[in-house]
Amino acid sequence: MAEKIFRVDMTDLSTSVEDVPADWMGHGGRGLTSTIVAAEVEPTCHPLGNKNKLVIAPGLLSGTIAANSGRISFGAKSPLTGTIKEANAGGTAAQMLAKLGCKAIIIEGMPAGDNWYSLHFTADGITINEETELIGKGNFAVVETIATRLGDKHGIITIGPAGEMKLLSANLSIKDPDSNLRSGGRGGLGAVMGSKQIKFIAIDPTDAKVQIADNDAFNAANRTFAKALIDNPISQALGQYGTNVLVNIINEAGGLPTRNFTSGQFDGHEEISGETMYDTIVERDGKPKHNCHKGCVINCSQIYNDVNKKYKTSGFEYESIWAMGADCCVDNLDHIAEADHLMDDIGIDTIETSVAMGVAMEAGVLEFGDGAEVCRILKDEVTTGTPLGRIIGCGAGSVGRAYGVTRVPVVKNQAIPAYDPRAIKGIGITYATSTQGADHTMGYTIATNILGVGGTLDPLSKEGQVELSRNLQIATAAIDSTGMCLFIAFAALDDENCLPALIDMINARFGISLTADDVTSLGMSILKTEHAFNEAAGFTNKDDRLPEFFSQEPIAPHNVVWDINGEEIDTFWDF
Amino acid sequence: MEITIKLFAYFRDGRFKEAASRFFDEGTTPRKVITSLGIDSDDVGVIMVNNRHADPDSCLQQDDVLAVFPKIGGG
């Protein structure tokens, strides 16, 4: 099936199918969403107005049997940051859309009235249907109801009450193979779907297959690629402890932001660590290992049960646990799990919302460490949209502005995640220069600064951090275009067989002959496209800075401040 | 001299979970301590001494805190 662009105009409730323009053929995932947003969205438009567009794209290898290729990308102008944005996630949607011949979905315009709609993606195209029953409902109710309407094999992309209320931290939730949820978390793209009055997108299951130009070459490359992932010791540790294995090592390195970024170590680190989480999961008959999409060989997700051995949450990530845990001084993993579950149901970014709670704690809205009150606020305030709920639901910057707090850890209004840039300086460069606000995944220098992956670089030294972040941001932009999970990078950085096998798969899929240099060029061009959009939206190099408190307040245990100046940061873009 | 040792992830299995203090000869190194615990050096990902990354053959001092991690990642 030839790939097509599926366009949905919510202004006149029409749909159309278009051939893929030649310029877009070589793109997928983030490369494609950013290319389309840059081409079709006015950079100065209001992100929640009729000129913004929500673009959804599987990766270049999504829908094939390639291991770990099930990521889906969402792009738009972000209502949280005002920059271009791409958020990606696992779940079943990417593989199903790719098999149905979808290169990308472009959702534009907005309805004149108050009616809500859903989209139904079938082999014959997209239909728009009015939706009433599920409006106001949480994401888990959406998944359950669609299962009764259509069966449980459908792919689902949905927004919760947060997206309907257009809260700036609203995410997009994607159904996983067990009917739980994965999140395209950052930047408020759920609010963009909400602004277009679309509650959910259902995708028909299909037996169709993605066309492969050279099946034998593809299968051979995939075997090499999958072996590199499976043999990698980091993949194996991810399968046992999940990403939360990081709590203890980041704490030991003094880079675990604690009590709204006032210390680099948390006394309760052991209680919320990956080691404790693993023991708890096993004790309660949960599953330490779980995959968020078919074909994942790393299995970093898990099923976390409550004390009664009933399902509580999955995809229980380090960054979520850090944010609600160390940053808010909550040392009770069950409170954090409850909050994680609530945020999944409300459809709100766990990092942004938890960092916002930390700022609210500093403001005295609630006490540091009060996990029960966090859960109450999520249930009684955010879900229902009280004034406090909306202030928190619009992110850390929103809380800081409403309560006059100056220690607000954001870049371009997006909350800084789980690694303190004073003690791990490479990640500070990524936070400052990322085209999408503070985001660790854009250039994960933790690999080299802390984990010894892809070499080593002293996290406390200024030397080499800009170059490290640049190289990783370029590589990440390319990986984010393939549909691959970013965790393939651990094998790609240290196993010489991994990256060539990935490139061989792309070549075999499309009958082309990309080299490693071509892939680097792709990554560079994506970053430049995104950067140009932001400049046209009004951003300058002065926005590529960390909040001033990082330069003024040393943190324990290393008693260090952020000391890389603006001129040094700006050399990031010298490529 | 006395060294405090912290083990992480599966290095704890069959050894110890809480930080443990042990006595070693002057001039001992992280590598020697790790070997004494029956951990294969090839399995070690990161060594920290007093919250800083350290070389396996560096010289440990009295009261140092040695943290030993297998090859791990996340993000």
Interface residues (C-beta under 8 A of the other chain):
Chain A: P233 I234 A237 L238 Q240 Y241 G242 T243 N244 V245 L246 N248 I249 E252 A253 G254 G274 E275 C300 Y318 E319 H440 T441 Y444 I446 A447 I450 L451 G452 V453 T456 D458 P459 L460 L486 F487 F490 P557 H558
Chain B: K6 F8 A9 Y10 R12 K17 D43 G45 V46 M48 N51 R52 H53 A67 F69 P70 K71 I72 G73 G74 G75
